[in-house]
């Protein structure tokens, strides 16, 4: 069954909440070459993102954050990691509910 977007199930939603930074973002017209280079390392849409324009105040940290995020989210073995975590949770549930000895 396909859900309309945003989906609403049992009080949960996949709608993106509105967000605005509390601090000033980098003005692209006054950005340093390092800030612009860091933004260019990412996708073309980051120049319109308040979140990325806020992070652009610290271009080196922003670049490290993006590399770490991409490594976690887009790694080829990310599916295996999630499968392992699911197996662990199932084993923990079995260990808690089972009357006999189990191994985790």
N, C-alpha and C positions, 0 to 999 in steps of 0.2 A: 504494500500500500504506500503510495506517495503522499507525503505531507505537504501541505501548502507552506510557503515560507513567509514569515517565520512560523515554525512549528510550536505548538503548545500542547504539552502532555503532562497531566497531573500537576499543574502549577509550575512546570519548568518550561523554558523557552529557548530557542536558538537565536532569538533576536539580538542584534548587537546593541548594547546600551549606549546612550549618548555619552561622550566623554570630551572634556575640554581641559587643557592643562591649567594649573593654578599659577604656573610661572611663565615668564615670557619665552616664546619660541625664537629660534634663529630666523632673522629676516634674511631671505635669500639674497636680497640686493646688497646686504652688508656682511654676508658670510665670508669667512676666510677660505683661501684655497684648500686648506685641509678639511674644512667642514664640507665643502662642495664635493671634494674627491671622495670622502667617506659616503656621502649620500649617493654618489654615482656608482659606488661599489654594489649598492643594493638595487632594488627594482626601480623602474622609472616613476612609479607612483609615490615614492616616499617623499618627494618634494611637496606633495599636497597633504601629507599626514602630520597632524599636530603632534602626535606621539614621537615620530622620527625627528621632527623639527625641534622638539624639546631635547631629545637625546643628542642632537647635533652640537649642543654646547660642549660636549666632551667627545670629540670625534674618535679618539683612540679607543675609549671605553665602548662607544657605540659599535665600532667595528668588531671588537672582541665579543661583544654581546651577540651580534648578528651571526658571527661565525659559530659560536656555541649553540645558538638557537637552531641554526640550520643543521648542525651536526646531530642534534637530538631529534629534530622533527623529520629530517629527510634522509637519515642514514639508511643504508640498504638493510641493515639488521634491526631497524627500529621495530619492524613487525615481529621479529623473533623476541625482542625484549618485552613487548606487550604480551605476547603469548606466554612467555616465562612468568611474567607477573600474574597473569590470569591463572596459570597452573598453581602458582604459589598460594594465591588466595583460595582456590578450591581446596588445596591440601590443608590449609589452615582451617577452613570451614569444616572439613571432614574430621580433622583432629579434635576440634572443639565439640562437635556433635556426636562423634563415634564413642560408643561405650568401651571399646577395646583399645589396645595400644596401636598406634599408627606412627609412621615416620613422615616427617616433613622434608 
